[in-house]
Amino acid sequence: MKILLYATALSFVGSCSTLSHNEKIREITNNITIEQPNKILEYANTITAKELKTHLYTFASDTFQGRKVGSKGQKLAVNFLKNYYISEDISSPLGEANYFQIIPKSYLGENYNDSENVVAFIKGSEKPEEVIIISAHHDHEGIEKGGKIYNGADDNGSGTVALLEMAQAFKKAEEEGNGPKRSILFLHVTAEEVGLLGSRYYIQNPIFLLENTIANLNIDMIGRVDKRHKDNTNYIYLIGSDRLSTELHYISEAVNTTFFNLELNYKYNSESENNRYYYRSDHYNFAEKGIPIIFYFNGEHKDYHQPTDTPDKINYPLLEKRIRLIFATAWQLANQEKAIIADKY
């Protein structure tokens, strides 16, 4: 399979090498065929604001004590995720009932206890060795000295529950004979807040070969609206979609245009943008290895990294729509005939 993928990549580059930039873009866009559009909508519509709200009011509750890396609350949170996947009959790639990739204290530093990435898996029906990774970090800031809990509903409870709902949708599709052709790994990483350490650990200890990892769709804060969009909430920031793969960017655009018509805002994708978000969430560890990525983000708000980031402030209908977009993009990447390539790495 490695040889076949290599030949495919060479033939793609060869066909485009003599084309102008605009001609190359036209060739890419003309060759995008949305895979099973009726099925995309059928399963995307199982992702609901009601279920997201139920999950998030639990995950961002005081019970989980702010989910600080290695803490009691973080342990409760990862067991919540594990039990969800077991209840939905969604398996782990690590074996029966083993949903944790353990990250030792020695890796995280002396200020933290052992922690866990949580992994769940839908096996591809035709090309199981090729993998799409959908990621979100589950950790947050814990409890401040005064006793206030950083619930982290948007950061990153919103991304965490997005993975739960998408996994459920892909599982339903699989059970009904419409499972993805490529495999999907749902990767809940720890230690994002202390230096992207959970995703770095995965890259250094991958469950699936990195050369067979087709793309990483990373979700970090997608449940709120920033100041720029108070009068137009129908948006999402996309970062990195065109940095490594021309095709990924235009597939993302085509999926959105076909189904959702969100404003895909690329303000923070600029290399000269001062916030440098491209380097600040877990996708970056994948990008460094040449794996095409998209980072989905709603922008910062006044409750960012504050105890006031609570689940009552989430826009659940908007969260639903954004997650359906990500699900549909993953569906396309998992089911189209040829895997995307990193033509800019």
NUMITOR-442517 format. One line per field, with one value per residue (C-alpha): residue number from 1; residue in one letter; chain; x, y, z. Coordinates in steps of 0.05 Angstrom, whole numbers, padded with zeros to 5 digits. Example, Ala and Ser with C-alpha at 12.3 -4.5 7.8 and 13.67 -1.06 7.14 Angstrom:
i: [1, 2]
aa: [A, S]
ch: [A, A]
c1: [00246, 00273]
c2: [-00090, -00021]
c3: [00156, 00143]
This chain:
i: [1, 2, 3, 4, 5, 6, 7, 8, 9, 10, 11, 12, 13, 14, 15, 16, 17, 18, 19, 20, 21, 22, 23, 24, 25, 26, 27, 28, 29, 30, 31, 32, 33, 34, 35, 36, 37, 38, 39, 40, 41, 42, 43, 44, 45, 46, 47, 48, 49, 50, 51, 52, 53, 54, 55, 56, 57, 58, 59, 60, 61, 62, 63, 64, 65, 66, 67, 68, 69, 70, 71, 72, 73, 74, 75, 76, 77, 78, 79, 80, 81, 82, 83, 84, 85, 86, 87, 88, 89, 90, 91, 92, 93, 94, 95, 96, 97, 98, 99, 100, 101, 102, 103, 104, 105, 106, 107, 108, 109, 110, 111, 112, 113, 114, 115, 116, 117, 118, 119, 120, 121, 122, 123, 124, 125, 126, 127, 128, 129, 130, 131, 132, 133, 134, 135, 136, 137, 138, 139, 140, 141, 142, 143, 144, 145, 146, 147, 148, 149, 150, 151, 152, 153, 154, 155, 156, 157, 158, 159, 160, 161, 162, 163, 164, 165, 166, 167, 168, 169, 170, 171, 172, 173, 174, 175, 176, 177, 178, 179, 180, 181, 182, 183, 184, 185, 186, 187, 188, 189, 190, 191, 192, 193, 194, 195, 196, 197, 198, 199, 200, 201, 202, 203, 204, 205, 206, 207, 208, 209, 210, 211, 212, 213, 214, 215, 216, 217, 218, 219, 220, 221, 222, 223, 224, 225, 226, 227, 228, 229, 230, 231, 232, 233, 234, 235, 236, 237, 238, 239, 240, 241, 242, 243, 244, 245, 246, 247, 248, 249, 250, 251, 252, 253, 254, 255, 256, 257, 258, 259, 260, 261, 262, 263, 264, 265, 266, 267, 268, 269, 270, 271, 272, 273, 274, 275, 276, 277, 278, 279, 280, 281, 282, 283, 284, 285, 286, 287, 288, 289, 290, 291, 292, 293, 294, 295, 296, 297, 298, 299, 300, 301, 302, 303, 304, 305, 306, 307, 308, 309, 310, 311, 312, 313, 314, 315, 316, 317, 318, 319, 320, 321, 322, 323, 324, 325, 326, 327, 328, 329, 330, 331, 332, 333, 334, 335, 336, 337, 338, 339, 340, 341, 342, 343, 344, 345]
aa: [M, K, I, L, L, Y, A, T, A, L, S, F, V, G, S, C, S, T, L, S, H, N, E, K, I, R, E, I, T, N, N, I, T, I, E, Q, P, N, K, I, L, E, Y, A, N, T, I, T, A, K, E, L, K, T, H, L, Y, T, F, A, S, D, T, F, Q, G, R, K, V, G, S, K, G, Q, K, L, A, V, N, F, L, K, N, Y, Y, I, S, E, D, I, S, S, P, L, G, E, A, N, Y, F, Q, I, I, P, K, S, Y, L, G, E, N, Y, N, D, S, E, N, V, V, A, F, I, K, G, S, E, K, P, E, E, V, I, I, I, S, A, H, H, D, H, E, G, I, E, K, G, G, K, I, Y, N, G, A, D, D, N, G, S, G, T, V, A, L, L, E, M, A, Q, A, F, K, K, A, E, E, E, G, N, G, P, K, R, S, I, L, F, L, H, V, T, A, E, E, V, G, L, L, G, S, R, Y, Y, I, Q, N, P, I, F, L, L, E, N, T, I, A, N, L, N, I, D, M, I, G, R, V, D, K, R, H, K, D, N, T, N, Y, I, Y, L, I, G, S, D, R, L, S, T, E, L, H, Y, I, S, E, A, V, N, T, T, F, F, N, L, E, L, N, Y, K, Y, N, S, E, S, E, N, N, R, Y, Y, Y, R, S, D, H, Y, N, F, A, E, K, G, I, P, I, I, F, Y, F, N, G, E, H, K, D, Y, H, Q, P, T, D, T, P, D, K, I, N, Y, P, L, L, E, K, R, I, R, L, I, F, A, T, A, W, Q, L, A, N, Q, E, K, A, I, I, A, D, K, Y]
ch: [A, A, A, A, A, A, A, A, A, A, A, A, A, A, A, A, A, A, A, A, A, A, A, A, A, A, A, A, A, A, A, A, A, A, A, A, A, A, A, A, A, A, A, A, A, A, A, A, A, A, A, A, A, A, A, A, A, A, A, A, A, A, A, A, A, A, A, A, A, A, A, A, A, A, A, A, A, A, A, A, A, A, A, A, A, A, A, A, A, A, A, A, A, A, A, A, A, A, A, A, A, A, A, A, A, A, A, A, A, A, A, A, A, A, A, A, A, A, A, A, A, A, A, A, A, A, A, A, A, A, A, A, A, A, A, A, A, A, A, A, A, A, A, A, A, A, A, A, A, A, A, A, A, A, A, A, A, A, A, A, A, A, A, A, A, A, A, A, A, A, A, A, A, A, A, A, A, A, A, A, A, A, A, A, A, A, A, A, A, A, A, A, A, A, A, A, A, A, A, A, A, A, A, A, A, A, A, A, A, A, A, A, A, A, A, A, A, A, A, A, A, A, A, A, A, A, A, A, A, A, A, A, A, A, A, A, A, A, A, A, A, A, A, A, A, A, A, A, A, A, A, A, A, A, A, A, A, A, A, A, A, A, A, A, A, A, A, A, A, A, A, A, A, A, A, A, A, A, A, A, A, A, A, A, A, A, A, A, A, A, A, A, A, A, A, A, A, A, A, A, A, A, A, A, A, A, A, A, A, A, A, A, A, A, A, A, A, A, A, A, A, A, A, A, A, A, A, A, A, A, A, A, A, A, A, A, A, A, A, A, A, A, A, A, A]
c1: [00000, 00058, 00082, 00013, 00005, 00074, 00057, -00008, 00027, 00078, 00026, -00012, 00049, 00069, 00001, 00003, 00077, 00069, 00005, -00001, -00026, -00096, -00099, -00077, -00132, -00184, -00161, -00167, -00235, -00263, -00243, -00277, -00338, -00377, -00383, -00454, -00484, -00550, -00514, -00471, -00533, -00569, -00513, -00492, -00564, -00555, -00508, -00556, -00553, -00593, -00543, -00484, -00514, -00525, -00453, -00423, -00462, -00430, -00361, -00354, -00385, -00352, -00349, -00288, -00253, -00225, -00191, -00119, -00068, -00058, -00109, -00167, -00215, -00178, -00181, -00256, -00260, -00222, -00263, -00326, -00300, -00280, -00348, -00383, -00346, -00360, -00434, -00436, -00398, -00343, -00278, -00208, -00148, -00109, -00152, -00213, -00231, -00162, -00178, -00119, -00051, -00014, 00034, 00083, 00100, 00172, 00148, 00102, 00148, 00153, 00093, 00045, 00023, 00014, -00040, -00077, -00095, -00163, -00171, -00230, -00234, -00279, -00243, -00244, -00282, -00235, -00171, -00165, -00090, -00104, -00126, -00161, -00148, -00199, -00171, -00189, -00155, -00194, -00151, -00160, -00134, -00160, -00178, -00149, -00121, -00186, -00225, -00258, -00261, -00240, -00296, -00269, -00336, -00311, -00238, -00241, -00305, -00335, -00283, -00287, -00362, -00355, -00314, -00366, -00422, -00382, -00360, -00432, -00452, -00396, -00414, -00487, -00464, -00420, -00477, -00521, -00470, -00444, -00380, -00321, -00273, -00213, -00206, -00224, -00185, -00218, -00160, -00174, -00106, -00083, -00033, -00049, -00052, 00020, 00054, 00017, 00049, -00006, -00006, 00070, 00071, 00024, 00069, 00129, 00089, 00038, -00016, -00019, 00039, 00047, 00059, -00010, -00043, -00080, -00101, -00114, -00176, -00165, -00219, -00203, -00259, -00319, -00378, -00377, -00377, -00321, -00330, -00318, -00380, -00430, -00476, -00459, -00453, -00453, -00377, -00318, -00244, -00203, -00128, -00078, -00123, -00079, -00011, 00007, -00046, -00078, -00130, -00151, -00168, -00213, -00247, -00263, -00291, -00332, -00363, -00383, -00412, -00451, -00483, -00474, -00454, -00417, -00370, -00302, -00257, -00182, -00160, -00117, -00086, -00039, 00035, 00039, -00020, 00004, -00033, 00002, -00054, -00026, 00029, -00015, -00059, -00049, -00053, 00016, 00051, 00019, 00035, 00108, 00109, 00078, 00008, -00045, -00087, -00146, -00154, -00226, -00233, -00285, -00236, -00223, -00274, -00274, -00283, -00221, -00180, -00226, -00271, -00329, -00322, -00384, -00433, -00491, -00454, -00446, -00486, -00511, -00546, -00483, -00440, -00484, -00475, -00400, -00392, -00435, -00386, -00327, -00362, -00378, -00306, -00281, -00332, -00306, -00233, -00249, -00290, -00263, -00226, -00156, -00124, -00104, -00030, 00015, 00039, 00068, 00112]
c2: [00000, 00048, 00038, 00051, 00115, 00139, 00126, 00163, 00223, 00224, 00219, 00277, 00321, 00301, 00320, 00388, 00405, 00439, 00475, 00546, 00557, 00575, 00515, 00470, 00497, 00487, 00415, 00401, 00434, 00401, 00333, 00340, 00295, 00297, 00225, 00201, 00270, 00242, 00197, 00254, 00294, 00233, 00219, 00291, 00305, 00255, 00306, 00348, 00409, 00372, 00315, 00363, 00403, 00341, 00318, 00386, 00401, 00338, 00345, 00419, 00409, 00422, 00346, 00344, 00399, 00436, 00373, 00395, 00347, 00286, 00310, 00271, 00312, 00296, 00221, 00227, 00262, 00208, 00153, 00191, 00189, 00116, 00096, 00134, 00096, 00030, 00047, 00064, 00000, 00041, 00002, 00023, 00010, -00011, -00072, -00089, -00039, -00005, 00066, 00101, 00117, 00129, 00187, 00181, 00234, 00231, 00257, 00311, 00338, 00336, 00383, 00332, 00261, 00209, 00228, 00197, 00207, 00174, 00138, 00107, 00079, 00064, 00015, 00030, -00019, -00016, 00019, 00008, 00023, 00095, 00138, 00205, 00232, 00277, 00308, 00353, 00364, 00346, 00379, 00449, 00494, 00460, 00499, 00567, 00581, 00615, 00552, 00574, 00518, 00529, 00488, 00499, 00491, 00523, 00507, 00451, 00418, 00439, 00401, 00341, 00332, 00343, 00280, 00241, 00260, 00249, 00180, 00162, 00185, 00145, 00084, 00089, 00092, 00031, -00009, 00007, -00015, 00055, 00056, 00098, 00067, 00094, 00088, 00144, 00154, 00197, 00225, 00262, 00289, 00311, 00365, 00415, 00470, 00455, 00454, 00408, 00349, 00297, 00306, 00308, 00242, 00211, 00234, 00203, 00139, 00134, 00080, 00082, 00095, 00170, 00157, 00127, 00185, 00222, 00284, 00313, 00353, 00388, 00422, 00472, 00520, 00519, 00534, 00610, 00674, 00726, 00802, 00805, 00763, 00787, 00808, 00749, 00684, 00639, 00630, 00588, 00604, 00554, 00553, 00512, 00481, 00505, 00503, 00432, 00406, 00447, 00393, 00393, 00467, 00460, 00397, 00435, 00493, 00446, 00409, 00474, 00504, 00440, 00432, 00487, 00556, 00577, 00636, 00602, 00656, 00652, 00714, 00674, 00631, 00686, 00675, 00748, 00743, 00763, 00710, 00653, 00604, 00556, 00539, 00538, 00476, 00402, 00401, 00433, 00370, 00334, 00391, 00388, 00316, 00338, 00312, 00359, 00392, 00437, 00473, 00494, 00553, 00605, 00658, 00683, 00715, 00747, 00680, 00649, 00616, 00643, 00606, 00639, 00593, 00554, 00510, 00559, 00607, 00558, 00571, 00499, 00507, 00538, 00484, 00433, 00465, 00471, 00399, 00375, 00412, 00377, 00310, 00320, 00339, 00277, 00235, 00262, 00250, 00180, 00160, 00193, 00148, 00178, 00201, 00274, 00288, 00339, 00376, 00435, 00399]
c3: [00000, 00014, -00057, -00085, -00045, -00068, -00141, -00133, -00104, -00160, -00214, -00182, -00179, -00249, -00277, -00244, -00250, -00318, -00299, -00275, -00204, -00227, -00274, -00217, -00172, -00227, -00236, -00162, -00154, -00217, -00191, -00123, -00120, -00055, -00031, -00016, -00002, 00022, 00072, 00096, 00114, 00143, 00193, 00204, 00227, 00284, 00316, 00357, 00401, 00454, 00461, 00458, 00515, 00557, 00547, 00560, 00623, 00651, 00622, 00642, 00711, 00778, 00786, 00741, 00779, 00719, 00689, 00706, 00678, 00723, 00774, 00805, 00762, 00699, 00717, 00726, 00658, 00620, 00652, 00630, 00558, 00563, 00590, 00535, 00481, 00515, 00521, 00446, 00428, 00396, 00402, 00421, 00374, 00436, 00451, 00491, 00546, 00538, 00516, 00549, 00520, 00585, 00587, 00646, 00696, 00672, 00605, 00632, 00685, 00760, 00770, 00741, 00753, 00698, 00648, 00590, 00518, 00505, 00438, 00402, 00333, 00273, 00227, 00153, 00110, 00049, 00068, 00143, 00145, 00123, 00181, 00191, 00262, 00293, 00356, 00415, 00482, 00544, 00598, 00626, 00682, 00745, 00808, 00825, 00895, 00916, 00901, 00835, 00783, 00711, 00679, 00608, 00573, 00509, 00522, 00506, 00528, 00462, 00423, 00468, 00461, 00386, 00382, 00421, 00375, 00311, 00336, 00349, 00279, 00245, 00288, 00266, 00194, 00204, 00236, 00177, 00125, 00109, 00150, 00127, 00076, 00115, 00190, 00238, 00302, 00355, 00396, 00461, 00480, 00548, 00569, 00514, 00565, 00588, 00521, 00471, 00506, 00496, 00420, 00419, 00457, 00406, 00349, 00383, 00401, 00345, 00347, 00271, 00224, 00212, 00138, 00135, 00172, 00118, 00157, 00226, 00240, 00306, 00347, 00402, 00423, 00376, 00422, 00428, 00387, 00388, 00386, 00312, 00298, 00349, 00291, 00247, 00286, 00224, 00221, 00241, 00237, 00197, 00207, 00167, 00115, 00058, 00092, 00072, 00024, -00031, -00040, 00033, 00031, -00029, -00004, 00060, 00020, -00025, 00034, 00067, 00004, -00011, 00057, 00109, 00082, 00144, 00135, 00134, 00162, 00149, 00187, 00236, 00181, 00159, 00175, 00196, 00245, 00314, 00354, 00317, 00331, 00279, 00329, 00392, 00390, 00380, 00304, 00301, 00324, 00264, 00216, 00236, 00209, 00143, 00158, 00129, 00183, 00195, 00261, 00277, 00325, 00346, 00368, 00439, 00484, 00553, 00588, 00555, 00610, 00663, 00714, 00677, 00616, 00634, 00594, 00600, 00554, 00496, 00432, 00423, 00355, 00327, 00359, 00326, 00257, 00264, 00285, 00227, 00181, 00212, 00208, 00135, 00120, 00155, 00117, 00051, 00069, 00092, 00032, -00030, -00078, -00071, -00007, -00004, -00007, 00026, -00036, 00002, 00053]
